[in-house]
Amino acid sequence: MTIRAVHHLNCATMCPLAGFLIGQDTGWRRGKMVAHCLLIETERDGLVLVDTGLGTDDVAGRTGLSRTFKRLFGPALDHQETALAQVEALGLSPAEVRHIVVTHLDLDHAGGIPDFPNAKVHLHAREHGAAMMRTSFKEKERYLRAHWQHGPKWELYTEDGETWRGLPAVTRLRGLDADIGLVPMHGHTRGHSAIIVRSGDRWLVHAGDAYFHRNSVEGSAPPPIGFAAFERAMQMDPAARRASLAALRQIRESYPDVDMFCAHSDAEYDAIRARA
Ligand SMILES: [Zn+2]
């Protein structure tokens, strides 16, 4: 047992335009999205963050969050929601955050990275490449250089023949003894991954932005129109995104010991917090 505790944190409340577009009952009033992150206490390797939401520099207006992002998503920009503030509120030391594992480097997932400048940042090599190069307009908008101008200690991975539940995976991260790994789920971005965490006799699957609404993995009904449009607008590789979604659906159906959630669903976040 190398994982002592897993905390589910919301590191950026966002209030996107018109709740009905994302399946919420607020009508034309703004809805609610979270930035679901994990804070993992390990026995050997200090604290591990999975995704980081928005950080203190974002809240202070120092990273260049665009006016379009703020208008569309209405981020709360509340210091108390940053991972840094929440680590402190739990009575833990930010210096103990030695590892960060990210699903991808979109601004709402990478914002907290500079708040832990000494942590190793683990991610898929393709994602790192995409964020450093920012070759397309979409990538110039979604990746903010301010989130890595301090020069993080990147730990990059590619698939090396290992599998998890039949899917290509990276099941061991360098310097980390705990069962935390990457399962490539490309499509939303070029190197997007799901993060798997073994907690007791269950596996948590943080699906990041591979989907936005439960319907997408339950397959019973299409996702709300706003999410469907957003998924398409933001994807870098449509075929890869569909394949990732199919893989997640299959994992969910086949393995009862899996607790799966995406980054931005407040319903999933509330449900998992209630259970924990
Ligand atoms: Zn996101």
Residues whose N, C-alpha, C, O or C-beta is under 5 A from the ligand:
A	BS01	ZN	D106 D108 D209
